[in-house]
Amino acid sequence: MKLHNFMETAVNRIYEDMISSDENIPNGEKVRLDIMAIALNNLPPKYTVTEKGNLFTKVNTIEQQFRTDIICEIMKAMEIVSQNP
């Protein structure tokens, strides 16, 4: 068993979706990590330990509000990073 913050996986996945659909979104490694760190610090963690817990968390991420919250925090983080390179 391994402790895992599912929110990190979700933020990474959504950020990758965003940069693949919009060439204006910064995508360098340092910028990506800065944006993810800021966004994750403003989102609630979703820790799982078992595969069953991970699947349950994945089901909950289907909700539109979950995705919207993550996109909002990523956008805020991109603004912060762009103002403070």
VMD Tcl script that draws the C-alpha trace (Angstrom):
set ca {
  {0.00 0.00 0.00}
  {1.09 3.52 -0.71}
  {-0.21 6.91 0.45}
  {-1.27 8.95 -2.58}
  {-2.75 12.43 -2.97}
  {-5.18 11.89 -5.84}
  {-5.58 15.66 -6.19}
  {-2.00 15.83 -7.52}
  {-2.88 13.36 -10.26}
  {-6.06 15.27 -11.11}
  {-4.31 18.67 -11.25}
  {-1.53 17.26 -13.43}
  {-4.01 15.62 -15.81}
  {-6.17 18.73 -16.16}
  {-3.13 21.00 -16.59}
  {-1.85 18.71 -19.36}
  {-5.29 18.85 -21.04}
  {-5.22 22.64 -20.82}
  {-1.77 23.06 -22.38}
  {-2.54 20.60 -25.17}
  {-5.61 22.61 -26.19}
  {-4.18 26.15 -25.81}
  {-0.71 27.07 -27.03}
  {-0.73 30.28 -24.95}
  {-0.54 28.35 -21.68}
  {3.05 28.10 -20.39}
  {4.39 24.56 -20.29}
  {8.06 24.56 -19.23}
  {8.96 22.13 -16.41}
  {9.72 24.83 -13.80}
  {6.60 26.81 -14.73}
  {4.46 23.64 -14.66}
  {5.73 22.69 -11.21}
  {5.22 26.22 -9.86}
  {1.66 26.34 -11.20}
  {0.85 22.87 -9.87}
  {2.30 23.67 -6.42}
  {0.27 26.88 -6.10}
  {-2.92 25.21 -7.32}
  {-2.46 22.19 -5.02}
  {-1.87 24.46 -2.02}
  {-5.29 25.99 -2.67}
  {-7.21 22.77 -3.24}
  {-8.22 20.20 -0.62}
  {-6.09 17.04 -0.64}
  {-7.70 13.73 -1.59}
  {-5.52 11.06 -0.02}
  {-6.00 7.40 -0.78}
  {-4.18 4.31 0.42}
  {-5.97 1.40 -1.25}
  {-6.96 0.72 -4.82}
  {-10.61 0.72 -3.72}
  {-10.16 4.21 -2.23}
  {-8.45 5.37 -5.39}
  {-11.34 4.10 -7.53}
  {-13.89 5.75 -5.25}
  {-12.02 9.06 -5.53}
  {-11.86 8.73 -9.34}
  {-15.63 8.29 -9.46}
  {-16.09 11.49 -7.46}
  {-13.84 13.42 -9.85}
  {-16.36 12.95 -12.63}
  {-18.42 15.73 -11.06}
  {-18.25 18.93 -13.11}
  {-17.70 21.09 -10.02}
  {-14.55 19.12 -9.12}
  {-13.02 19.81 -12.54}
  {-14.17 23.44 -12.49}
  {-12.54 24.03 -9.09}
  {-9.25 22.62 -10.35}
  {-9.32 24.68 -13.57}
  {-10.07 27.82 -11.54}
  {-7.10 27.22 -9.23}
  {-4.79 26.44 -12.15}
  {-5.84 29.68 -13.86}
  {-5.18 31.66 -10.65}
  {-1.79 29.97 -10.30}
  {-0.89 30.78 -13.90}
  {-1.67 34.43 -13.22}
  {0.57 34.42 -10.13}
  {3.43 32.72 -11.97}
  {3.15 35.00 -15.01}
  {3.37 38.08 -12.75}
  {6.31 36.64 -10.81}
  {8.48 34.63 -13.25}
}
mol new
graphics top color blue
foreach p $ca { graphics top sphere $p radius 0.5 }
foreach p [lrange $ca 0 end-1] q [lrange $ca 1 end] { graphics top cylinder $p $q radius 0.2 }
display resetview
